Amino acid sequence: MKPGLLEILACPECAADLEVSAARGSGGEIESGTLRCAGCGRAYPIVRYVPRFVAADNYAASFGLQWNRFRRTQLDSHTGVPISRERLLASTEWRPGHVDGARVLDVGCGAGRFTEVSLALGAAVVALDYSTAVDACWDNLAPHPRLDVVQGDIYKLPFKPAVFDHVYCLGVLQHTPDVKQAFLRLPGPLRPGGSLAVDVYAKLPLNRWWPKYWLRPITRRMKAPVLFRLVERLVPLLLPISDALATIPRVGRKLRWMVPVANHRLDYPELSRAQIREWAVLNTYDMLAPAYDSPQDAPTLEGWFREAGLRDVRVYRRGHLVGHAVR
């Protein structure tokens, strides 16, 4: 972490200032040390350049496994296709130059697919994740003069109030134990006039027919390495079946999802066959492994934005259910 990050960090338990002790580092980054709260005295370690405000073993452990295993899979710089850029811009409604020089918080950064885009757009980014995916994000993107990576809890964000120009949380909220409470924590670090963008799985009548919801009561209880090995073996067998269903006129695009495999061949035709298979393994595991999976509907999401006191609220479907507003 950079020493300057201390200006916006706060103890997640009592909100007091933090101080660094026993710090070691290089190149302007603190590699190891301890953050100690000036109020309650709690101590938080800095390990491999990342301040850690949560225990390593938590409900998001499956995400740590997947993002460290597929560290570069979804980075636009790796695929050569602007998939992450297009999703981020569509969800945030950022315009050209909109975040150049702005301070941005990426909540649930994973391996850094959206962090990479934000940095390319000129933002100073704090990338936060609950899991050890923070290590994959750091390995992918750091050191970078405008990047800090933090391991923290969405329910206890370790930041002072009103310190970010923009906050986004994409692909994360549905995997938290209490989606509403997780959402309501997001506006706190946002400055007046700043924007908040989220996306979540949409609650649809068709969801009851998706095999992932039949299988999850079993798969979410499996040990992550066991499930991952099973997915690796099954994806090469299931992808051709899904591809065959996809060729059926008019209904094939939806029918392909009746096979429990994440088949993105129609969504991202620019990806190579090898990349499609890699994305299939990653996202099939992502469908089956999380401890929580709670889709939401548009009126509910819009109501949360308004309850949080945000204005210019927009909620719409773009694959996921997307919400955007201003504080």
Sine and cosine of phi, psi and omega as CSV:
sin_phi,cos_phi,sin_psi,cos_psi,sin_omega,cos_omega
0.00,0.00,0.44,-0.90,0.06,-1.00
-1.00,0.08,0.58,-0.81,0.04,-1.00
-0.82,0.58,-0.54,0.84,-0.01,-1.00
-0.91,0.42,-0.32,0.95,0.03,-1.00
-0.88,0.47,-0.46,0.89,0.01,-1.00
-0.84,0.55,-0.46,0.89,-0.04,-1.00
-0.88,0.47,-0.45,0.89,-0.06,-1.00
-0.90,-0.43,-0.14,0.99,0.03,-1.00
-0.98,0.22,0.48,-0.88,0.10,-0.99
-0.54,-0.84,0.42,-0.91,0.03,-1.00
-0.87,0.49,0.81,-0.59,-0.01,-1.00
-0.93,0.36,-0.24,0.97,-0.01,-1.00
-1.00,-0.06,-0.66,0.75,-0.08,-1.00
-0.81,-0.58,-0.05,1.00,0.07,-1.00
0.95,0.32,0.20,0.98,0.04,-1.00
-0.98,0.19,0.19,-0.98,0.03,-1.00
-0.93,0.38,0.38,-0.93,0.03,-1.00
-0.90,-0.44,0.51,-0.86,0.05,-1.00
-0.81,-0.58,0.55,-0.84,0.00,-1.00
-0.99,-0.10,0.68,-0.73,0.12,-0.99
-0.69,-0.72,0.36,-0.93,0.02,-1.00
0.78,0.63,0.64,0.76,-0.08,-1.00
-0.99,0.15,0.66,-0.75,0.15,-0.99
-0.75,-0.66,0.60,-0.80,-0.01,-1.00
-0.16,-0.99,-0.13,-0.99,0.02,-1.00
-0.34,-0.94,0.42,-0.91,0.07,-1.00
0.86,0.51,0.50,0.87,0.02,-1.00
0.99,0.15,0.10,1.00,0.01,-1.00
-0.91,-0.42,0.63,-0.78,0.09,-1.00
-1.00,0.03,0.91,-0.41,-0.05,-1.00
-0.99,0.13,-0.62,0.78,-0.02,-1.00
-0.51,-0.86,0.34,-0.94,0.00,-1.00
0.45,-0.89,-0.31,-0.95,-0.03,-1.00
-0.69,-0.72,0.71,-0.71,0.16,-0.99
-0.99,-0.15,0.85,-0.52,-0.03,-1.00
-0.90,-0.44,0.72,-0.69,-0.03,-1.00
-0.97,0.24,0.77,-0.64,0.02,-1.00
-0.96,0.27,-0.22,0.97,-0.01,-1.00
-0.99,-0.12,-0.91,0.42,-0.09,-1.00
-0.99,-0.10,-0.14,0.99,0.06,-1.00
0.99,0.12,0.00,1.00,0.02,-1.00
-0.89,0.46,0.49,-0.87,-0.01,-1.00
-0.87,-0.49,0.64,-0.77,0.00,-1.00
-0.77,-0.64,0.77,-0.63,-0.07,-1.00
-0.98,0.18,0.46,-0.89,0.22,-0.98
-0.95,-0.30,0.89,-0.46,-0.06,-1.00
-0.79,-0.62,0.83,-0.57,-0.01,-1.00
0.80,0.61,0.76,0.65,0.10,-0.99
0.96,0.28,0.01,1.00,-0.09,-1.00
-0.90,-0.44,0.87,-0.50,0.14,-0.99
-0.93,0.37,0.71,-0.70,-0.13,-0.99
-0.90,-0.44,0.92,-0.38,-0.02,-1.00
-0.97,-0.26,0.11,0.99,0.00,-1.00
-0.68,-0.73,0.31,-0.95,0.10,-0.99
-0.95,0.32,0.52,-0.86,-0.03,-1.00
-0.91,0.41,-0.53,0.85,-0.04,-1.00
-0.99,-0.11,0.95,-0.30,-0.03,-1.00
-0.50,-0.87,-0.05,-1.00,-0.11,-0.99
-0.91,0.42,-0.23,0.97,0.00,-1.00
-0.99,-0.14,0.27,0.96,-0.06,-1.00
-0.85,0.53,-0.58,0.82,-0.01,-1.00
-0.88,0.47,-0.55,0.84,0.02,-1.00
-0.94,0.34,-0.58,0.81,0.06,-1.00
-0.86,0.50,-0.67,0.74,0.02,-1.00
-0.89,0.46,-0.75,0.66,-0.11,-0.99
-0.92,0.38,-0.65,0.76,-0.08,-1.00
-0.97,0.22,-0.46,0.89,0.11,-0.99
-0.97,0.25,-0.49,0.87,0.07,-1.00
-0.97,0.25,-0.62,0.79,-0.02,-1.00
-0.92,-0.40,0.82,0.57,-0.17,-0.99
-0.86,0.51,-0.61,0.79,-0.11,-0.99
-0.92,-0.39,-0.03,1.00,-0.16,-0.99
-0.79,0.61,-0.72,0.70,-0.12,-0.99
-0.98,-0.20,0.15,0.99,0.08,-1.00
-0.97,0.26,0.73,-0.68,0.05,-1.00
-0.86,0.50,-0.55,0.84,0.01,-1.00
-0.91,0.41,-0.38,0.93,0.02,-1.00
-1.00,0.00,-0.70,0.72,-0.05,-1.00
-0.98,0.20,-0.45,0.89,-0.10,-0.99
0.98,0.21,0.15,0.99,-0.03,-1.00
-0.81,-0.58,0.74,-0.67,-0.12,-0.99
-0.98,0.17,0.77,0.64,-0.03,-1.00
-0.91,0.41,-0.75,0.66,-0.02,-1.00
-0.93,0.37,-0.63,0.77,0.02,-1.00
-0.87,0.49,-0.72,0.69,-0.05,-1.00
-0.91,0.41,-0.63,0.78,0.01,-1.00
-0.93,0.37,-0.67,0.74,0.00,-1.00
-0.89,0.45,-0.73,0.68,-0.04,-1.00
-0.92,0.40,-0.59,0.81,0.02,-1.00
-0.92,0.38,-0.59,0.81,-0.05,-1.00
-0.98,0.18,-0.60,0.80,-0.06,-1.00
-1.00,0.01,-0.37,0.93,-0.09,-1.00
0.88,0.48,0.49,0.87,0.08,-1.00
-0.93,0.38,0.62,-0.78,0.07,-1.00
-0.98,-0.19,0.24,-0.97,0.03,-1.00
-0.82,0.57,0.78,-0.63,0.00,-1.00
0.98,0.18,-0.01,1.00,-0.13,-0.99
-0.89,0.45,-0.57,0.82,-0.06,-1.00
-0.92,-0.39,0.17,0.98,0.03,-1.00
-0.89,0.45,0.90,-0.43,-0.03,-1.00
1.00,0.09,-0.04,1.00,-0.01,-1.00
-0.99,0.12,0.40,-0.92,0.09,-1.00
-0.99,-0.12,0.84,-0.55,-0.14,-0.99
-0.83,-0.55,0.64,-0.77,0.09,-1.00
-0.93,-0.36,0.85,-0.53,0.06,-1.00
-0.98,-0.22,0.96,-0.26,-0.05,-1.00
-1.00,-0.07,0.88,-0.47,-0.09,-1.00
0.99,0.11,0.78,0.63,-0.16,-0.99
-0.93,0.36,-0.36,0.93,-0.09,-1.00
0.85,0.53,-0.71,-0.70,-0.01,-1.00
-0.99,0.12,0.00,1.00,0.12,-0.99
0.98,-0.19,0.39,0.92,-0.06,-1.00
-0.88,0.47,-0.67,0.74,0.01,-1.00
-1.00,0.09,-0.48,0.88,0.09,-1.00
-0.86,0.50,-0.68,0.73,0.02,-1.00
-0.85,0.53,-0.69,0.72,0.00,-1.00
-0.91,0.41,-0.70,0.71,-0.01,-1.00
-0.87,0.49,-0.66,0.75,0.05,-1.00
-0.89,0.46,-0.67,0.75,0.01,-1.00
-0.90,0.44,-0.45,0.89,0.03,-1.00
-0.99,0.11,-0.01,1.00,0.09,-1.00
0.99,-0.14,0.11,0.99,-0.03,-1.00
-0.98,0.18,0.42,-0.91,0.25,-0.97
-1.00,-0.06,0.89,-0.46,-0.23,-0.97
-0.91,-0.42,0.71,-0.70,0.27,-0.96
-0.96,-0.28,0.90,-0.43,-0.03,-1.00
-0.98,-0.18,0.87,-0.49,-0.07,-1.00
-0.87,-0.49,0.67,-0.74,0.12,-0.99
-0.57,-0.82,0.48,-0.88,0.01,-1.00
-0.98,0.20,-0.42,0.91,-0.11,-0.99
-0.98,-0.19,0.02,-1.00,0.07,-1.00
-0.96,0.27,0.13,0.99,0.17,-0.99
-0.84,0.53,-0.36,0.93,0.05,-1.00
-0.84,0.54,-0.52,0.86,0.02,-1.00
-0.93,0.36,-0.62,0.79,0.06,-1.00
-0.92,0.40,-0.65,0.76,0.03,-1.00
-0.88,0.47,-0.72,0.70,0.03,-1.00
-0.88,0.47,-0.72,0.69,-0.02,-1.00
-0.89,0.46,-0.54,0.84,-0.01,-1.00
-0.96,0.27,-0.65,0.76,-0.28,-0.96
-0.86,-0.50,-0.27,0.96,-0.07,-1.00
-0.98,-0.21,0.28,-0.96,-0.14,0.99
-0.95,0.31,0.58,-0.82,0.02,-1.00
-0.61,-0.79,0.69,-0.73,-0.09,-1.00
-0.91,0.42,-0.26,0.96,-0.02,-1.00
-0.87,-0.49,0.39,0.92,-0.05,-1.00
-0.81,-0.59,0.72,-0.70,0.27,-0.96
-0.78,-0.62,0.57,-0.82,0.01,-1.00
-0.86,-0.50,0.72,-0.69,-0.08,-1.00
-0.73,-0.69,0.70,-0.71,0.15,-0.99
-0.99,-0.14,0.92,-0.39,-0.09,-1.00
-0.47,-0.88,0.11,-0.99,-0.11,-0.99
-0.97,-0.22,0.78,-0.62,0.00,-1.00
-0.87,0.50,-0.48,0.88,0.00,-1.00
-0.98,0.19,-0.29,0.96,0.01,-1.00
-0.67,-0.74,0.92,0.39,-0.06,-1.00
-0.89,0.45,0.76,-0.65,-0.11,-0.99
-1.00,0.04,0.77,0.63,-0.05,-1.00
-0.75,-0.66,0.44,-0.90,0.12,-0.99
-0.94,0.33,0.35,-0.94,0.02,-1.00
-0.92,0.38,0.54,-0.84,0.20,-0.98
0.82,0.57,0.78,0.63,-0.01,-1.00
-0.90,-0.44,-0.09,1.00,-0.02,-1.00
-0.91,-0.42,0.61,-0.79,0.07,-1.00
-0.98,0.21,-0.52,0.85,-0.02,-1.00
-0.55,-0.83,0.59,-0.80,0.07,-1.00
-0.76,-0.65,0.71,-0.70,0.14,-0.99
-0.69,-0.73,0.44,-0.90,-0.04,-1.00
-0.55,-0.84,0.99,-0.14,-0.14,-0.99
-0.91,-0.41,0.80,-0.60,0.07,-1.00
0.96,0.27,0.40,0.92,-0.16,-0.99
-0.84,-0.55,-0.74,0.67,-0.22,-0.98
-0.83,0.56,-0.62,0.78,-0.04,-1.00
-0.91,0.41,-0.24,0.97,-0.02,-1.00
-0.98,-0.19,0.25,0.97,0.04,-1.00
-0.98,-0.20,0.39,-0.92,-0.05,-1.00
-0.89,0.45,-0.59,0.81,-0.01,-1.00
-0.73,-0.69,0.99,-0.15,-0.17,-0.99
-0.89,0.45,-0.69,0.73,-0.02,-1.00
-0.88,0.48,-0.74,0.67,-0.03,-1.00
-0.91,0.41,-0.58,0.81,0.08,-1.00
-0.89,0.46,-0.71,0.71,0.03,-1.00
-0.87,0.50,-0.70,0.71,-0.10,-1.00
-0.93,0.37,-0.22,0.97,0.07,-1.00
-0.99,0.14,-0.28,0.96,-0.15,-0.99
-0.96,0.30,-0.59,0.81,-0.03,-1.00
-0.94,0.34,-0.37,0.93,-0.10,-1.00
-0.80,0.60,-0.74,0.68,-0.02,-1.00
-0.98,0.18,0.07,1.00,-0.11,-0.99
-1.00,-0.04,0.72,-0.70,0.04,-1.00
-0.96,0.28,0.47,-0.88,0.14,-0.99
-0.83,0.56,0.72,-0.69,-0.06,-1.00
1.00,0.01,-0.17,0.99,0.03,-1.00
-0.99,0.13,0.28,-0.96,-0.08,-1.00
-0.95,-0.32,0.53,-0.85,0.11,-0.99
-0.85,-0.52,0.75,-0.66,0.05,-1.00
-0.76,-0.65,0.69,-0.72,0.06,-1.00
-0.68,-0.74,0.37,-0.93,0.30,-0.95
-0.65,-0.76,0.49,-0.87,-0.04,-1.00
-0.62,-0.78,0.31,-0.95,0.14,-0.99
-0.88,0.48,0.67,-0.74,0.02,-1.00
-0.99,0.11,0.67,-0.74,0.08,-1.00
-0.99,0.13,0.92,-0.40,-0.09,-1.00
-0.77,-0.63,0.47,-0.88,0.09,-1.00
-0.84,0.55,-0.54,0.84,-0.02,-1.00
-0.93,0.37,-0.31,0.95,-0.06,-1.00
-0.84,0.54,-0.54,0.84,-0.04,-1.00
-0.91,0.42,-0.31,0.95,-0.01,-1.00
-0.99,-0.11,-0.09,1.00,-0.03,-1.00
-0.97,0.25,0.80,-0.60,-0.02,-1.00
-0.84,0.54,-0.47,0.88,-0.05,-1.00
-0.87,0.48,-0.55,0.84,-0.02,-1.00
-0.98,0.19,-0.30,0.95,0.15,-0.99
-0.98,0.19,-0.57,0.82,-0.13,-0.99
-1.00,0.06,-0.47,0.88,-0.14,-0.99
-0.86,0.51,-0.58,0.82,0.04,-1.00
-0.83,0.56,-0.42,0.91,0.06,-1.00
-1.00,-0.05,-0.78,0.63,-0.17,-0.99
-0.93,0.37,-0.53,0.85,-0.03,-1.00
-0.94,0.33,-0.26,0.97,0.03,-1.00
-0.99,-0.10,-0.10,0.99,0.02,-1.00
-0.97,0.23,0.49,-0.87,0.11,-0.99
-0.90,0.44,0.69,-0.73,-0.13,-0.99
-0.82,0.58,-0.72,0.69,-0.01,-1.00
-0.89,0.45,-0.57,0.82,0.02,-1.00
-0.92,0.39,-0.73,0.69,0.03,-1.00
-0.88,0.47,-0.66,0.75,-0.02,-1.00
-0.88,0.47,-0.69,0.72,0.02,-1.00
-0.89,0.45,-0.61,0.79,0.04,-1.00
-0.90,0.44,-0.71,0.71,0.02,-1.00
-0.88,0.48,-0.69,0.73,0.01,-1.00
-0.84,0.54,-0.61,0.79,-0.02,-1.00
-0.97,0.25,-0.59,0.81,-0.11,-0.99
-0.99,0.13,-0.51,0.86,-0.08,-1.00
-0.83,0.56,-0.72,0.69,0.02,-1.00
-0.88,0.47,-0.41,0.91,0.02,-1.00
-0.99,0.10,-0.58,0.81,-0.11,-0.99
-1.00,0.07,-0.50,0.87,-0.03,-1.00
-0.85,0.53,-0.72,0.70,0.01,-1.00
-0.88,0.47,-0.55,0.83,0.04,-1.00
-0.92,0.39,-0.70,0.71,0.05,-1.00
-0.88,0.47,-0.65,0.76,0.04,-1.00
-0.87,0.49,-0.66,0.75,-0.01,-1.00
-0.90,0.43,-0.68,0.73,0.03,-1.00
-0.90,0.44,-0.55,0.83,-0.03,-1.00
-0.91,0.42,-0.34,0.94,-0.02,-1.00
-0.99,0.14,-0.16,0.99,-0.01,-1.00
-0.93,0.36,0.81,-0.58,-0.07,-1.00
-0.84,0.55,0.64,-0.77,0.14,-0.99
0.95,0.31,-0.66,0.75,-0.09,-1.00
-0.95,-0.31,-0.13,0.99,-0.12,-0.99
-0.88,0.48,-0.59,0.81,-0.04,-1.00
-0.86,0.51,-0.62,0.78,0.04,-1.00
-1.00,0.07,-0.57,0.82,-0.07,-1.00
-0.90,0.44,-0.48,0.88,-0.01,-1.00
-0.86,0.51,-0.44,0.90,-0.03,-1.00
-0.99,0.16,-0.05,1.00,0.10,-0.99
-0.96,0.29,-0.21,0.98,0.14,-0.99
-0.99,-0.10,0.76,-0.65,-0.09,-1.00
-0.96,0.26,0.92,0.39,0.07,-1.00
-0.55,-0.83,0.63,-0.78,0.00,-1.00
-0.99,0.11,0.99,-0.11,-0.07,-1.00
-0.98,-0.22,0.96,-0.29,-0.06,-1.00
-0.97,-0.23,0.30,0.95,-0.08,-1.00
-0.88,0.48,-0.61,0.79,0.03,-1.00
-0.98,0.18,-0.45,0.90,-0.03,-1.00
-0.97,0.23,-0.65,0.76,-0.09,-1.00
-0.76,-0.65,0.95,0.31,-0.06,-1.00
-0.91,0.42,-0.25,0.97,-0.01,-1.00
-0.97,0.26,-0.33,0.95,-0.01,-1.00
-0.96,0.29,0.55,-0.83,0.04,-1.00
-0.95,0.31,0.20,-0.98,0.02,-1.00
-0.88,0.48,-0.64,0.77,0.02,-1.00
-0.90,0.43,-0.64,0.77,0.02,-1.00
-0.93,0.37,-0.62,0.78,0.05,-1.00
-0.87,0.50,-0.66,0.75,0.00,-1.00
-0.92,0.38,-0.65,0.76,0.00,-1.00
-0.90,0.43,-0.69,0.72,0.06,-1.00
-0.89,0.46,-0.59,0.81,-0.01,-1.00
-0.91,0.42,-0.69,0.73,0.03,-1.00
-0.90,0.45,-0.74,0.67,-0.02,-1.00
-0.85,0.52,-0.79,0.62,-0.14,-0.99
-0.99,0.15,-0.40,0.92,0.14,-0.99
-0.93,0.37,-0.71,0.71,0.10,-0.99
-0.86,0.51,-0.66,0.75,0.00,-1.00
-0.89,0.46,-0.53,0.85,0.04,-1.00
-0.94,0.33,-0.59,0.80,-0.22,-0.98
-0.99,-0.17,-0.38,0.93,-0.17,-0.99
-1.00,0.01,-0.58,0.82,-0.16,-0.99
-0.84,0.54,0.57,-0.82,0.03,-1.00
-0.92,0.39,-0.47,0.88,-0.05,-1.00
-0.75,-0.66,0.57,-0.82,0.05,-1.00
-0.46,-0.89,0.99,-0.14,-0.15,-0.99
-0.79,-0.61,1.00,0.00,0.06,-1.00
-0.88,0.47,0.37,-0.93,-0.03,-1.00
-0.75,-0.67,0.36,-0.93,0.07,-1.00
-0.97,-0.24,0.23,-0.97,-0.11,-0.99
-0.89,0.45,-0.72,0.70,0.01,-1.00
-0.86,0.50,-0.60,0.80,0.02,-1.00
-0.91,0.42,-0.74,0.67,-0.02,-1.00
-0.90,0.44,-0.68,0.73,0.03,-1.00
-0.88,0.47,-0.62,0.78,0.03,-1.00
-0.89,0.46,-0.60,0.80,0.03,-1.00
-0.91,0.42,-0.66,0.75,0.03,-1.00
-0.86,0.52,-0.70,0.72,-0.06,-1.00
-0.95,0.32,-0.60,0.80,0.06,-1.00
-0.89,0.46,-0.53,0.85,0.02,-1.00
-0.98,0.20,-0.04,1.00,0.05,-1.00
0.98,0.18,0.36,0.93,0.00,-1.00
-1.00,0.05,0.37,-0.93,-0.03,-1.00
-0.85,-0.53,0.12,-0.99,-0.02,-1.00
0.79,0.62,0.73,0.68,-0.06,-1.00
-0.97,0.25,0.73,-0.68,0.11,-0.99
-0.73,-0.69,0.77,-0.63,0.06,-1.00
-0.76,-0.64,0.77,-0.64,-0.08,-1.00
-0.39,-0.92,0.29,-0.96,0.05,-1.00
-1.00,-0.04,0.76,-0.65,0.19,-0.98
-0.56,-0.83,0.95,0.30,-0.21,-0.98
0.98,0.22,-0.99,0.13,0.16,-0.99
-0.97,0.22,0.16,-0.99,0.17,-0.99
-1.00,0.05,0.86,-0.50,-0.12,-0.99
-0.94,-0.33,0.67,-0.74,0.10,-1.00
-0.77,-0.64,0.64,-0.77,-0.05,-1.00
-0.58,-0.81,0.66,-0.75,0.00,-1.00
-0.35,-0.94,0.09,-1.00,-0.03,-1.00
-0.82,-0.57,0.63,-0.77,0.07,-1.00
-1.00,0.10,0.00,0.00,0.00,0.00
